[in-house]
Amino acid sequence: MSWRWRLEPVLRPLFQAWWRVKRGTTLGVRVLAQRDDGAIMLVKHTYISGWHLPGGGVERGELAEIAAERELEEEAGLNARGRLQLVGIFANHRFFRGDHVILYAAMEAVDCEPAEQGEIAERAWFALDNLPPDVSGATLRRIQEHIGIQGKSLEW
């Protein structure tokens, strides 16, 4: 078990408190990258459980779409071909009432060298009918919305 995993329950609330003081609103991005065969790219972080769509925070002064492209490269080792498609903006108020997540879709991407700094434990393509059992709830909802199994929500 990595040190990040063990310290996450303590560090996450501290970082969230800092972000709340520093910023009235926080903004994150996620990318739903899908291959021609329908498989979806998911990542497993070293500091939180479950499989997630690649993504992360938007830095001050950074455009959301650029942040999504950066996170896709860093976490998933993928470069989007063409512009990302905006899927939706979701409220992520479970931990912080000022948090929002912008979801983009990358329907064409090519492999590249991941630029992450040790925060990704695993990355893999999953068929839609064979998602891992520990996929995060929000990730599963976004995938189900994408393929038309579930109606679109405004909550992450």
Secondary structure as GFF3:
##gff-version 3
##sequence-region A 1 156
A	DSSP	alpha_helix	3	22	.	.	.	ID=ss1
A	DSSP	beta_strand	26	33	.	.	.	ID=ss2
A	DSSP	beta_strand	40	45	.	.	.	ID=ss3
A	DSSP	beta_strand	51	52	.	.	.	ID=ss4
A	DSSP	beta_strand	55	57	.	.	.	ID=ss5
A	DSSP	alpha_helix	64	71	.	.	.	ID=ss6
A	DSSP	pi_helix	72	76	.	.	.	ID=ss7
A	DSSP	beta_strand	78	80	.	.	.	ID=ss8
A	DSSP	beta_strand	85	91	.	.	.	ID=ss9
A	DSSP	beta_strand	99	106	.	.	.	ID=ss10
A	DSSP	beta_strand	109	111	.	.	.	ID=ss11
A	DSSP	beta_strand	120	126	.	.	.	ID=ss12
A	DSSP	alpha_helix	137	146	.	.	.	ID=ss13
###
